[in-house]
Amino acid sequence: MFFSLKNQLFRFILLSTILYLGWTALYEFYLHKRTSFDASVIHALVVTAEGTLEICGQSITDYTAVDGEFRQHVGIANSLGVTIGAPCDGVVLYVLFVCFIAAFPGPWKHKLWFLPLGALSIFYINALRVVALAVIVSINPDWLAFNHDYTFTILVYAYVFALWVIWVKWFANLNQSKVHTAT
């Protein structure tokens, strides 16, 4: 029967939904309204992207005076740069990744390292996306919308999906988890 807690697919859907709804409630009612959570994540993306651009030999535009304490702009000198908003900070991707892996069968000894490393790698992929968009804007600002909306959205979601496939294929140990759910 599908609607049984012994059915792994049902348990995964139920648990990931509960985890995601719990996160959404925490975010909407506390983090978003009472903290600088999004601003902190965006600022970390800005600092990481700028550092990457500088390592690659690019001069960056300093937006500190414009943005204040938490910056949300990244740009190569003499270009318009890009603005990172809360929808593009990647938080939803980090949360979806964590909810899916946490809800999927597998040993917690592996989840305890895979979850933070996976979320951190998603952060760095997102920072590389910001770097690429800043480079694109410096070459031709007209290319920004397409690459933001399609190219890099597909690439980042594909990366998150690949992490999930890695978890399922090498760490989930589905046969062992069937034994544990039956007992």
Sequence and secondary structure as in RCSB ss.txt:
>XXXX:A:sequence
MFFSLKNQLFRFILLSTILYLGWTALYEFYLHKRTSFDASVIHALVVTAEGTLEICGQSITDYTAVDGEFRQHVG
IANSLGVTIGAPCDGVVLYVLFVCFIAAFPGPWKHKLWFLPLGALSIFYINALRVVALAVIVSINPDWLAFNHDY
TFTILVYAYVFALWVIWVKWFANLNQSKVHTAT
>XXXX:A:secstr
 TTSTT HHHHHHHHHHHHHHHHHHHIIIIIHHHS HHHHHHHHHHHHHHHHHHHTT  B   HHHH SS  EE 
BTTS  EE  GGGSSHHHHHHHHHHHHHSSS HHHHHHHHHHHHHHHHHHHHHHHHHHHHHHHH GGGHHHIIII
IHHHHHHHHHHHHHHHIIIII  HHHHHHHHH 
